[in-house]
Amino acid sequence: MWSTLLQRWHQHREQRLLAQHAIPDALWALTLARYPFLGRRSTQDLTELRRLSSLFLASKEFHGANGFQVTDEVAVAVAAQACLPVLKLGLAWYDGFVGIVMHEGEVVAPREVMDEDGVVHAYDETLAGEAMEGGPLMLAWSEVAPEALDRLEGFDPAYNVVIHEFAHVIDMRDGWANGAPALDSPQARARWAATLEAEWQWFCEQVDAGHTTVIDPYGAEAPEEFFAVAVEAFFVAPVELRHEQPQLYRVLAAFFRQDPAE
């Protein structure tokens, strides 16, 4: 009885949130047109993506930095791309944070690193986005806007800063970013580690040799960055990734329960 009542309460709450944060038809159609990798999905997928996007908007808080205005177009563009990786996994993967800070352009952040001799080196890093455990998540609209895709067309067809940063969120669900999201069993974790290590090593060899890769060369920096850029490619350029690194594609397809190349 209590479980039935609780289920009904959740259903009622969800319907209320979906009504309060409904995405207008025209805005949804515009978003799909501006981001073609979204529009290529099946009708069933798009229906679920729209539902998750509304619930995402209901659960997250957008903030514009330095006077940037977070319009409905901005919020829906981020929500739709963020929800694509968890289309079959559910929004619970994003429960660990609430805030999303939107900047108009890239952000220059001061950094410090200590070398092996204990000497601290200071430098500036230009960021298009950043995900931190517990949030908030930061994005630069200049790198999210459709114009960014036009600018990069033919140069980096797999680039997507929203998917990249939310891949880090998925990776950090078990407490830290290491290129291995939370998996159900030790056996699954072992298979994941073995496959990703081999795929990363092959990828790093290609980058070191100066070969062009579907995945952004930035993935050679560390396993967690390889995971994030691989997830970008998986959703934005899936056919190309499946052709270049089929084993990596199969592992990602099994985890995300999606086969976007099809």
N, C-alpha and C positions, 0 to 999 in steps of 0.2 A: 504493500500500500504506500509506504513512505517513498520507496523508489519511484513509484508511478507519479506521485505528487511532485517529487523533485524534478522528474523528467518533464512534466507539464510546465513547471515553473521555468525551467531553462528554455523550453520551447517558446513560452510566452515572452520571456525576456528577450530572446533572440529576435523574435518577430517585431517587438517594439523597437529594438535597436536598428533593425533593417529598415523600418519605416522612417525612423528619425534621421538616418544617414543614407537614405536612398540616393543612388547616383543617377542623375537625369539621363534619359536616353541619348540626347544629343551630345552630352559630355562624354559618356561612355563610348559612343561611336567615334568621337574625335580622338579619344585616347588610343583606341585600337588602330585607327588610321595613322596616328603619329608614331606608333611603335609597332611596326609590321610583325615582329616576332610574336607579339601578343595576338594579333588578328589572325594569324595562321592556325590558331588552335581550334579544336572542334567546338561545335555549338554547346555540347555538354560541358566541356572544360570552361568555356567562356561564361556560362551561367554560374558555375561554381566560383570562378575567379571573381565575378562581380559581387557575389554574395560575400565572399571572404574580404573583398576590398571594402565593402560597407562596414563589416564588423571590425576591420582593421582601423578604419577612420573613427569608429566609435570608441576604440580602446587606446588609441595613441593621441598624444598632444603635440601639435606642430607649433614651432616658434620660429619667427623670422628674425634673423640677426641683423643688426645695424640698419634697421628700417626696411629690410626686405619684406615684401607682402606675400604671404602664403595664400594664394588664391585657390579656388576650388580646382582649377586645372592643375596647379602644382601638386596639391594634396592627392588628387586621384591618380595622377601620373606616378607618383611615388608608391601609392598603395597598390596599384595594379601590378607593378613590377616587383614589389616586395613580396606580394602574395603568391606569385608564380612558383617559386621554389617550394612553398608549403601547400601547394594545391591539394596534394594527397596526404600530407602529413598533419595538417591542421595548424591553426594559429597559436596553439599552446607553445610552439617552438619559439615564439616571440614574447612570451610572458615575462621575461626577465628585465624588460625595460619599458618605459612609457614615452619619454621625450624624443622628439626628432627636431633638430635645429637645422634650419635651412639658411644658407648663405647665398648671396647673389652670385659670387664668384669663388674661385679657389681660395683657400686659407693658408697663410704662411704661419707655421707653428714652430716655436723654438724647441730644439731637442738637445739632449746631452747623452753621451755614450762614454763609457769607461773602457779603455783598451786593456790589454793583458798586463801592462806595466802599472796599471792603476791611474793613468793619466786621463782626466775628463776632457772630452772634446765637445765643444758647443757648435751647433749648426742649425740652419733653418730648413724645414721641410715643407714643400708645397703640397697641400692635401685637396683632393677632390671629394673625399669622404673619409669618415673614421667611425669605427664601431668600438665601443668600450664596454667591458663587462658591467652590467647594471645600467648602462646608458649614461647620458643620452647618445643618440646616433647623429652624426653630422653629415650633411650632404651639401654640395655646391650645385645650385640650380644650373649654372652655366655648363656643367658636365652631365646633367640629367635631362635638360631640355632637348626636344627633338632636333634642334639646330646642332647640338653636339654630335648626334649621330650622322647628320649630313656632313659635318666637318671631317669626321673620321672615316667616312665611307671609302672603302678601297684601301685604307691604311690599317685599320684595326677593326675588322668586321665583328669581332666578338666582344667589343668593349661595352661594359654596362656597369656604371658605378653603383647603382642601386642594388643590383643583384650581388655585386662584389661585397658590399658592406653587410648585406643581410646574410650572405654566406658565412661571413665571420660571426654573425650572431648565432647562426645554427651551429657553427663549430664550437662556440663558447658555451653552449648550453650545459656542458658537463663541467664547466668551471674555468677552462682556459682554451686559448686558440692553439691548436697543435696540428691542424690538418686532419683530425679524426673526430667527427661528430659523435654524439652519444649513440651507441649501438646496443642491441638487446642482450648480446651474449659474448663471453670471452672468445668463442670461436669466430663470431662475426667480426669482432675487433681485430683478431689475428689475420683474418683474410683481408680485411680492409688495409691493414698496415703493410702486409706483404705486397699487395697489388699497387697501392699508392707509392710505396718506396720504389718499386721497379719502374713505374710509369714516370715518376719524378726524375729518377736518374737518367732515363732515356731522354726526357725533355731537356734536362740540363745539358746533356751532351750535344743536343741539337742547337741549343742557344750558344754554347761555347764555340761551336763550329761555325756560327754565323748563319745558320739555316733559318729560313722563315718558318714560323710555327703558327698554328691556329690559335693556340693559347698565348696570351701576352707574355713576352720574355720576363716580365716582372716576377712571374711565378718561380723563377730560379732562385729568388732571394731566400725562401724558406718554405717548408712544407705547408704552413698555414696560408701563405700567399699563393702557393700552387693550387691548393684546394679552392681558394676564392676565385682565381682567374679561370680554373677549370670549370667551376660552376657557371661562371659568365658564359663561357663557350658552349657549355652543355645546353643552355637555354636560348642563347642568341644565335649561335652558329652550330646547331646540333649535327647536321649532315656532314659538315666539314670535320668536326671533332670525331665523329664515328668513323670516318674514313682514315684519319690520321692516327688516332689512338683508340682503336676499337675496344680493347680491354678496359681502359679507363672509362669509356662511354658506358659499357655494360655495368660497371660497378656503380656509377652515378645513377644510371637508370633504375637499378635495383634499390638503391637507397631512397631516391625521390619518388619511386613508384610511377615514373613517367617515362615515355619514349618519344621525346619531341621530334626526333628525326623522322618519325612515321607520321 
